[in-house]
């Protein structure tokens, strides 16, 4: 399986989970699932990637991401 195929299957699985658990729209649960997919994609590109790298690939910072769920920075 190629990296592209793995990402495609992971995205389909994420969609299935969100659909079945009714995580519609851009709620925090859906965002967290999407973040796992983004982290997988980044780690496939660079096995040493950190969450800071994932955040940057999403156009934000890790500190900003933490505020999305009202976590303390």
DSSP file (Angstrom, degrees, kcal/mol; ACC not computed):
  #  RESIDUE AA STRUCTURE BP1 BP2  ACC     N-H-->O    O-->H-N    N-H-->O    O-->H-N    TCO  KAPPA ALPHA  PHI   PSI    X-CA   Y-CA   Z-CA
    1    1 A X              0   0    0      0, 0.0     2,-0.1     0, 0.0     0, 0.0   0.000 360.0 360.0 360.0 133.3    0.0    0.0    0.0
    2    2 A X     >  -     0   0    0      1,-0.1     4,-2.4     4,-0.0     5,-0.2  -0.364 360.0-108.8 -81.4 166.2    1.3    3.4   -0.9
    3    3 A X  H  > S+     0   0    0      1,-0.2     4,-2.6     2,-0.2     5,-0.2   0.898 121.4  54.2 -60.1 -40.4    1.3    6.4    1.4
    4    4 A X  H  > S+     0   0    0      1,-0.2     4,-2.3     2,-0.2    -1,-0.2   0.915 109.3  47.0 -60.8 -43.7   -1.4    7.9   -0.9
    5    5 A X  H  > S+     0   0    0      2,-0.2     4,-2.5     1,-0.2    -1,-0.2   0.898 110.9  52.2 -66.0 -40.2   -3.6    4.8   -0.5
    6    6 A X  H  X S+     0   0    0     -4,-2.4     4,-2.6     2,-0.2    -2,-0.2   0.935 110.6  47.3 -60.8 -46.6   -3.1    4.8    3.2
    7    7 A X  H  X S+     0   0    0     -4,-2.6     4,-2.8     1,-0.2     5,-0.2   0.912 110.9  52.6 -61.3 -42.6   -4.1    8.4    3.6
    8    8 A X  H  X S+     0   0    0     -4,-2.3     4,-2.1     1,-0.2    -1,-0.2   0.922 111.9  45.0 -60.3 -44.5   -7.2    7.7    1.4
    9    9 A X  H  X S+     0   0    0     -4,-2.5     4,-2.4     2,-0.2    -1,-0.2   0.897 113.0  51.0 -66.4 -39.5   -8.2    4.8    3.5
   10   10 A X  H  X S+     0   0    0     -4,-2.6     4,-2.5     2,-0.2    -2,-0.2   0.908 110.4  49.0 -64.4 -41.4   -7.6    6.8    6.7
   11   11 A X  H  X S+     0   0    0     -4,-2.8     4,-2.4     2,-0.2    -1,-0.2   0.900 111.4  49.6 -65.3 -39.7   -9.7    9.7    5.4
   12   12 A X  H  X S+     0   0    0     -4,-2.1     4,-2.3    -5,-0.2    -2,-0.2   0.903 111.6  48.9 -64.5 -40.4  -12.5    7.3    4.5
   13   13 A X  H  X S+     0   0    0     -4,-2.4     4,-2.5     2,-0.2    -2,-0.2   0.903 110.5  50.9 -64.9 -40.8  -12.4    5.8    7.9
   14   14 A X  H  X S+     0   0    0     -4,-2.5     4,-2.7     1,-0.2    -2,-0.2   0.915 110.2  49.4 -62.3 -43.1  -12.5    9.2    9.5
   15   15 A X  H  X S+     0   0    0     -4,-2.4     4,-2.6     2,-0.2    -1,-0.2   0.913 110.4  51.1 -62.1 -42.5  -15.5   10.1    7.5
   16   16 A X  H  X S+     0   0    0     -4,-2.3     4,-2.9     2,-0.2     5,-0.3   0.930 111.4  47.1 -60.0 -47.2  -17.2    6.9    8.5
   17   17 A X  H  X S+     0   0    0     -4,-2.5     4,-2.3     1,-0.2    -2,-0.2   0.940 113.7  47.5 -61.4 -47.6  -16.6    7.5   12.2
   18   18 A X  H  <>S+     0   0    0     -4,-2.7     5,-2.9     1,-0.2     4,-0.3   0.898 114.7  47.1 -62.2 -40.0  -17.8   11.1   12.0
   19   19 A X  H ><5S+     0   0    0     -4,-2.6     3,-1.0     3,-0.2    -2,-0.2   0.957 114.5  44.7 -65.3 -51.2  -20.9   10.1   10.1
   20   20 A X  H 3<5S+     0   0    0     -4,-2.9    -2,-0.2     1,-0.3    -1,-0.2   0.822 118.4  43.0 -66.9 -31.7  -21.8    7.2   12.4
   21   21 A X  T 3<5S-     0   0    0     -4,-2.3    -1,-0.3    -5,-0.3    -2,-0.2   0.392 111.7-121.8 -94.4   3.2  -21.2    9.2   15.5
   22   22 A X  T < 5 +     0   0    0     -3,-1.0     2,-1.3    -4,-0.3    -3,-0.2   0.872  53.1 158.8  59.7  43.1  -23.0   12.2   14.0
   23   23 A X      < +     0   0    0     -5,-2.9    -1,-0.2    -6,-0.2     2,-0.1  -0.582  22.2 173.7 -90.8  69.5  -20.0   14.6   14.3
   24   24 A X    >   +     0   0    0     -2,-1.3     3,-0.6    -3,-0.1     6,-0.2  -0.426  40.0   0.3 -79.6 152.3  -21.4   16.9   11.7
   25   25 A X  T 3  S-     0   0    0      1,-0.2    -2,-0.0    -2,-0.1     0, 0.0  -0.315 113.6 -38.2  75.6-152.8  -19.8   20.2   10.8
   26   26 A X  T 3  S+     0   0    0      4,-0.1    -1,-0.2    -2,-0.0    -2,-0.1  -0.244  81.9 146.8-108.3  42.8  -16.7   21.7   12.4
   27   27 A X    <>  -     0   0    0     -3,-0.6     4,-2.4     1,-0.1     5,-0.2  -0.212  64.1 -99.1 -73.3 170.6  -17.2   20.6   16.0
   28   28 A X  H  > S+     0   0    0      1,-0.2     4,-2.2     2,-0.2     5,-0.1   0.838 121.6  53.0 -62.6 -34.6  -14.3   19.8   18.3
   29   29 A X  H  > S+     0   0    0      2,-0.2     4,-2.1     1,-0.2    -1,-0.2   0.941 111.5  45.4 -65.9 -46.1  -14.7   16.0   17.8
   30   30 A X  H  > S+     0   0    0      1,-0.2     4,-2.5     2,-0.2    -2,-0.2   0.898 112.0  52.7 -62.7 -41.5  -14.6   16.3   14.1
   31   31 A X  H  X S+     0   0    0     -4,-2.4     4,-2.0     1,-0.2    -1,-0.2   0.902 108.1  50.9 -60.8 -41.8  -11.6   18.7   14.3
   32   32 A X  H  X S+     0   0    0     -4,-2.2     4,-1.6     2,-0.2    -1,-0.2   0.901 110.1  49.0 -65.3 -40.6   -9.7   16.2   16.5
   33   33 A X  H  X S+     0   0    0     -4,-2.1     4,-1.6     1,-0.2     3,-0.2   0.929 111.4  49.6 -63.6 -44.4  -10.3   13.4   14.0
   34   34 A X  H  X S+     0   0    0     -4,-2.5     4,-2.2     1,-0.2    -1,-0.2   0.848 106.4  57.1 -62.5 -33.7   -9.2   15.6   11.1
   35   35 A X  H  X S+     0   0    0     -4,-2.0     4,-2.4     2,-0.2    -1,-0.2   0.860 102.3  54.3 -66.8 -35.7   -6.1   16.5   13.2
   36   36 A X  H  X S+     0   0    0     -4,-1.6     4,-2.5    -3,-0.2    -1,-0.2   0.914 108.7  49.2 -62.5 -42.1   -5.2   12.8   13.5
   37   37 A X  H  X S+     0   0    0     -4,-1.6     4,-2.6     2,-0.2    -2,-0.2   0.914 111.0  49.7 -63.1 -42.8   -5.3   12.5    9.7
   38   38 A X  H  X S+     0   0    0     -4,-2.2     4,-2.3     1,-0.2    -2,-0.2   0.893 110.9  49.9 -62.8 -39.4   -3.1   15.6    9.3
   39   39 A X  H  X S+     0   0    0     -4,-2.4     4,-2.6     2,-0.2    -2,-0.2   0.906 110.6  49.5 -66.7 -41.4   -0.6   14.1   11.8
   40   40 A X  H  X S+     0   0    0     -4,-2.5     4,-2.1     2,-0.2    -2,-0.2   0.939 111.0  49.7 -61.0 -47.2   -0.6   10.9    9.9
   41   41 A X  H  X S+     0   0    0     -4,-2.6     4,-1.5     1,-0.2    -2,-0.2   0.923 113.0  46.7 -57.9 -45.6    0.0   12.7    6.6
   42   42 A X  H  X S+     0   0    0     -4,-2.3     4,-2.7     1,-0.2    -1,-0.2   0.903 111.3  50.8 -66.2 -41.6    2.9   14.7    8.1
   43   43 A X  H  < S+     0   0    0     -4,-2.6    -1,-0.2     1,-0.2    -2,-0.2   0.826 106.6  54.8 -67.3 -31.3    4.5   11.7    9.7
   44   44 A X  H  < S+     0   0    0     -4,-2.1     3,-0.3    -5,-0.2    -1,-0.2   0.863 113.2  42.9 -67.9 -34.6    4.4    9.8    6.4
   45   45 A X  H  < S+     0   0    0     -4,-1.5     2,-0.3     1,-0.3    -2,-0.2   0.887 136.6  11.7 -72.6 -41.0    6.2   12.8    4.8
   46   46 A X    ><  -     0   0    0     -4,-2.7     3,-2.5    -5,-0.1    -1,-0.3  -0.863  63.2-160.7-144.1 101.4    8.7   13.1    7.8
   47   47 A X  T 3  S+     0   0    0     -2,-0.3    -4,-0.1     1,-0.3    -3,-0.1   0.680  95.2  54.9 -59.0 -17.0    8.8   10.3   10.4
   48   48 A X  T 3  S+     0   0    0     -5,-0.0    -1,-0.3     2,-0.0    -5,-0.1   0.359  79.7 133.3 -95.7   5.1   10.4   12.8   12.8
   49   49 A X    <   -     0   0    0     -3,-2.5     2,-0.2    -7,-0.2    -6,-0.1  -0.230  41.3-153.1 -60.7 143.7    7.7   15.4   12.5
   50   50 A X     >  -     0   0    0      1,-0.1     4,-2.0    -8,-0.0     5,-0.1  -0.543  33.8 -98.1-106.4 174.9    6.3   16.8   15.8
   51   51 A X  H  > S+     0   0    0      1,-0.2     4,-2.8     2,-0.2     5,-0.2   0.831 125.6  60.0 -64.3 -30.5    3.0   18.3   16.6
   52   52 A X  H  > S+     0   0    0      2,-0.2     4,-2.4     1,-0.2    -1,-0.2   0.914 105.3  48.3 -60.4 -41.0    4.5   21.7   16.0
   53   53 A X  H  > S+     0   0    0      2,-0.2     4,-2.1     1,-0.2    -2,-0.2   0.895 110.8  50.6 -65.1 -40.2    5.2   20.6   12.5
   54   54 A X  H  X S+     0   0    0     -4,-2.0     4,-0.9     2,-0.2    -2,-0.2   0.933 110.2  49.8 -62.3 -46.0    1.7   19.3   12.1
   55   55 A X  H ><>S+     0   0    0     -4,-2.8     5,-2.3     1,-0.2     3,-0.9   0.926 110.0  50.4 -59.5 -45.6    0.3   22.7   13.3
   56   56 A X  H ><5S+     0   0    0     -4,-2.4     3,-1.7     1,-0.3    -1,-0.2   0.886 106.1  55.6 -60.9 -38.7    2.5   24.6   10.9
   57   57 A X  H 3<5S+     0   0    0     -4,-2.1    -1,-0.3     1,-0.3    -2,-0.2   0.719 107.5  51.0 -67.5 -18.2    1.3   22.4    8.0
   58   58 A X  T <<5S-     0   0    0     -4,-0.9    -1,-0.3    -3,-0.9    -2,-0.2   0.334 122.4-107.9 -97.9   4.5   -2.2   23.4    9.0
   59   59 A X  T < 5S+     0   0    0     -3,-1.7     2,-0.2     1,-0.3    -3,-0.2   0.782  88.7  78.2  77.8  28.2   -1.3   27.1    9.0
   60   60 A X  S   <S-     0   0    0     -5,-2.3    -1,-0.3    -6,-0.1     2,-0.3  -0.783  76.3-100.1-147.0-171.1   -1.4   27.6   12.7
   61   61 A X     >  -     0   0    0     -2,-0.2     4,-2.5    -3,-0.1     5,-0.1  -0.813  28.5-116.1-117.7 161.6    0.7   27.0   15.9
   62   62 A X  H  > S+     0   0    0     -2,-0.3     4,-2.2     1,-0.2     5,-0.1   0.890 117.5  54.5 -63.0 -38.9    0.4   24.3   18.6
   63   63 A X  H  > S+     0   0    0      1,-0.2     4,-1.0     2,-0.2    -1,-0.2   0.913 109.1  48.1 -61.1 -41.5   -0.5   27.0   21.1
   64   64 A X  H >> S+     0   0    0      1,-0.2     4,-0.8     2,-0.2     3,-0.7   0.919 108.7  54.3 -64.7 -42.8   -3.3   28.2   18.9
   65   65 A X  H >X S+     0   0    0     -4,-2.5     3,-1.4     1,-0.2     4,-0.5   0.907 102.3  57.7 -57.1 -41.7   -4.6   24.6   18.4
   66   66 A X  H ><>S+     0   0    0     -4,-2.2     5,-2.5     1,-0.3     3,-0.9   0.823  99.5  58.8 -60.8 -29.9   -4.8   24.1   22.1
   67   67 A X  H X<5S+     0   0    0     -4,-1.0     3,-1.3    -3,-0.7    -1,-0.3   0.742  88.8  74.2 -71.8 -20.5   -7.2   27.0   22.4
   68   68 A X  H <<5S+     0   0    0     -3,-1.4    -1,-0.2    -4,-0.8    -2,-0.2   0.815 108.6  31.5 -61.5 -28.9   -9.6   25.3   20.0
   69   69 A X  T <<5S-     0   0    0     -3,-0.9    -1,-0.3    -4,-0.5    -2,-0.2   0.151 117.5-109.7-113.3  16.2  -10.5   22.9   22.9
   70   70 A X  T < 5 +     0   0    0     -3,-1.3    -3,-0.2     1,-0.2     2,-0.2   0.792  62.8 159.3  61.0  30.7  -10.0   25.5   25.7
   71   71 A X      < -     0   0    0     -5,-2.5    -1,-0.2    -6,-0.2     2,-0.1  -0.565  48.3-102.5 -79.4 148.6   -6.9   23.7   26.9
   72   72 A X              0   0    0     -2,-0.2    -1,-0.1     1,-0.1    -5,-0.0  -0.464 360.0 360.0 -69.1 141.9   -4.4   25.7   29.0
   73   73 A X              0   0    0     -2,-0.1    -1,-0.1    -3,-0.0    -6,-0.0   0.434 360.0 360.0 -89.6 360.0   -1.4   26.8   27.0
